[in-house]
Amino acid sequence: MPPRYKPVKDCRAEIEQYIGQLETGTDDDNPDLRNTGSTTRYKQDLRWYDHWLDDAEVDSPADVTPAQANEVGQILAREFNGTTDLYRWDRINAFHDWLVRMDLAESNPFERWNEDKDETFGFTKSSEQSSRLKEGEQYAVSQEEIRAMEENVGRNRIRDQLITRLLWQTGLRRGEASGLLISDLEQEAREITIREAVAKNNKERVVAYQQSLDGLLREWLEHGYREEKAATAEHNRLFVGERGAPLSGDRINDIVIEAADRAGINRKIYADANAPVDEDGNRIPNRWLISAHNIRHGFGTYMVNETDAGLWEVSKAMGHSSVKITERIYVEDDPRAGLEHLHKYGPD
């Protein structure tokens, strides 16, 4: 965080109050609450916003106009790369929704831009990873790569194979997988409930998995593998670490990265803002070609392009806020799209 951004206690009262509420709802050990990493990112985004309010000479966030919200979108698009601009917009928008709910503002000036903010400001869900691909590399992992990763997991074979295959079959985000409880699984129906508190968009959904996951689930839950690790901790999380604590989303990401690396299909591709610096002051690459999100992207790519599943159904399964997001990410622009149906169903 650049030093010019004020500490939270010096931010506007509304921002300080909102952050206080976020912190109250943060607990890494409680699957129904936000984790520390998410709250830290919210705080960074809101401190940036407070700095923008200073520059714009706006005393209260309740006074921000739609035109000024438009200006925020333009600045975000100019100053930030990857997904930072989009996520920062979303968090500022959530803050203004909170102001309205608390009767601290009459309306949300960001709301009118939400449906077309991607096109208006050039926001993108394409990460920095996708822009660093070499010829022949794909951002979405394939089923063959998943199998190679399953064969090269670490010494916690059952758990890590289960994580890898579950991510592939459901398209869950790593944070959503981290927050799963055993009670979220309906094994007979092969369904998993992603509770509101776990879902990234705070909307409950149900996803399905395939029969090939049954064996790993039985081994993990019924043959003592999970019980052995969780013996020292009392919680109902599906995935646990070495000392029995709930497995974090970051650790799930590491499991994927390490398996892909051992399989010989991973490499470090760029340095982000948190990368270490060498003796010459150059950032050392710390971001990998394949991470947990690449598995999610592989799921979406497979479902949209290799099956007859509809966009609406895939969008709901992935927890997207709208079908437009699913279409933009996974559907290639094809001037002949729909032509077969037009031949078949077109009116006389």
TAGI-V818862 format. One record per residue. N is the residue number from 1. RES is the residue in one letter. OMEGA is omega as a letter, one per 30 degrees, with the letter a starting at -180 (NA if undefined). Layout:
N|RES|OMEGA + N|RES|OMEGA
//
This chain:
1|M|l + 2|P|a + 3|P|a + 4|R|l + 5|Y|a + 6|K|l + 7|P|a + 8|V|a + 9|K|l + 10|D|l + 11|C|l + 12|R|a + 13|A|a + 14|E|l + 15|I|l + 16|E|l + 17|Q|a + 18|Y|l + 19|I|l + 20|G|l + 21|Q|l + 22|L|a + 23|E|l + 24|T|a + 25|G|a + 26|T|l + 27|D|a + 28|D|a + 29|D|a + 30|N|a + 31|P|a + 32|D|a + 33|L|a + 34|R|l + 35|N|a + 36|T|a + 37|G|a + 38|S|a + 39|T|l + 40|T|l + 41|R|l + 42|Y|a + 43|K|l + 44|Q|a + 45|D|a + 46|L|l + 47|R|l + 48|W|a + 49|Y|l + 50|D|l + 51|H|l + 52|W|l + 53|L|l + 54|D|a + 55|D|a + 56|A|a + 57|E|l + 58|V|a + 59|D|a + 60|S|l + 61|P|l + 62|A|a + 63|D|a + 64|V|a + 65|T|l + 66|P|l + 67|A|l + 68|Q|l + 69|A|l + 70|N|l + 71|E|l + 72|V|l + 73|G|l + 74|Q|l + 75|I|l + 76|L|a + 77|A|a + 78|R|a + 79|E|a + 80|F|a + 81|N|l + 82|G|a + 83|T|a + 84|T|a + 85|D|a + 86|L|a + 87|Y|l + 88|R|l + 89|W|a + 90|D|a + 91|R|l + 92|I|l + 93|N|l + 94|A|l + 95|F|a + 96|H|l + 97|D|l + 98|W|l + 99|L|l + 100|V|a + 101|R|a + 102|M|a + 103|D|l + 104|L|l + 105|A|a + 106|E|a + 107|S|l + 108|N|a + 109|P|l + 110|F|a + 111|E|a + 112|R|a + 113|W|a + 114|N|a + 115|E|a + 116|D|a + 117|K|a + 118|D|a + 119|E|a + 120|T|a + 121|F|a + 122|G|l + 123|F|a + 124|T|l + 125|K|l + 126|S|a + 127|S|l + 128|E|l + 129|Q|a + 130|S|a + 131|S|a + 132|R|a + 133|L|l + 134|K|l + 135|E|l + 136|G|l + 137|E|l + 138|Q|l + 139|Y|l + 140|A|l + 141|V|l + 142|S|l + 143|Q|l + 144|E|l + 145|E|l + 146|I|l + 147|R|l + 148|A|l + 149|M|l + 150|E|a + 151|E|a + 152|N|l + 153|V|a + 154|G|a + 155|R|l + 156|N|a + 157|R|a + 158|I|a + 159|R|a + 160|D|l + 161|Q|l + 162|L|l + 163|I|a + 164|T|a + 165|R|l + 166|L|l + 167|L|a + 168|W|a + 169|Q|a + 170|T|a + 171|G|a + 172|L|l + 173|R|a + 174|R|l + 175|G|l + 176|E|l + 177|A|l + 178|S|a + 179|G|a + 180|L|l + 181|L|l + 182|I|a + 183|S|l + 184|D|a + 185|L|l + 186|E|a + 187|Q|a + 188|E|l + 189|A|a + 190|R|l + 191|E|l + 192|I|l + 193|T|l + 194|I|a + 195|R|a + 196|E|a + 197|A|a + 198|V|a + 199|A|a + 200|K|a + 201|N|l + 202|N|l + 203|K|l + 204|E|l + 205|R|l + 206|V|l + 207|V|a + 208|A|l + 209|Y|a + 210|Q|a + 211|Q|a + 212|S|l + 213|L|a + 214|D|a + 215|G|l + 216|L|l + 217|L|l + 218|R|l + 219|E|a + 220|W|a + 221|L|a + 222|E|a + 223|H|l + 224|G|a + 225|Y|l + 226|R|a + 227|E|a + 228|E|a + 229|K|a + 230|A|a + 231|A|a + 232|T|a + 233|A|a + 234|E|l + 235|H|a + 236|N|l + 237|R|l + 238|L|a + 239|F|a + 240|V|l + 241|G|a + 242|E|a + 243|R|l + 244|G|a + 245|A|l + 246|P|a + 247|L|a + 248|S|l + 249|G|l + 250|D|l + 251|R|l + 252|I|l + 253|N|l + 254|D|l + 255|I|l + 256|V|a + 257|I|a + 258|E|l + 259|A|l + 260|A|l + 261|D|l + 262|R|l + 263|A|l + 264|G|a + 265|I|a + 266|N|l + 267|R|l + 268|K|a + 269|I|l + 270|Y|l + 271|A|l + 272|D|a + 273|A|a + 274|N|a + 275|A|l + 276|P|a + 277|V|l + 278|D|a + 279|E|l + 280|D|l + 281|G|l + 282|N|l + 283|R|a + 284|I|a + 285|P|a + 286|N|l + 287|R|a + 288|W|l + 289|L|a + 290|I|l + 291|S|a + 292|A|a + 293|H|l + 294|N|l + 295|I|l + 296|R|l + 297|H|l + 298|G|l + 299|F|a + 300|G|l + 301|T|l + 302|Y|a + 303|M|a + 304|V|a + 305|N|a + 306|E|l + 307|T|l + 308|D|l + 309|A|l + 310|G|l + 311|L|a + 312|W|a + 313|E|l + 314|V|l + 315|S|l + 316|K|a + 317|A|a + 318|M|l + 319|G|l + 320|H|a + 321|S|l + 322|S|l + 323|V|a + 324|K|l + 325|I|l + 326|T|a + 327|E|a + 328|R|a + 329|I|a + 330|Y|a + 331|V|l + 332|E|l + 333|D|a + 334|D|a + 335|P|l + 336|R|a + 337|A|l + 338|G|a + 339|L|l + 340|E|l + 341|H|l + 342|L|l + 343|H|a + 344|K|a + 345|Y|a + 346|G|a + 347|P|l + 348|D|NA
//
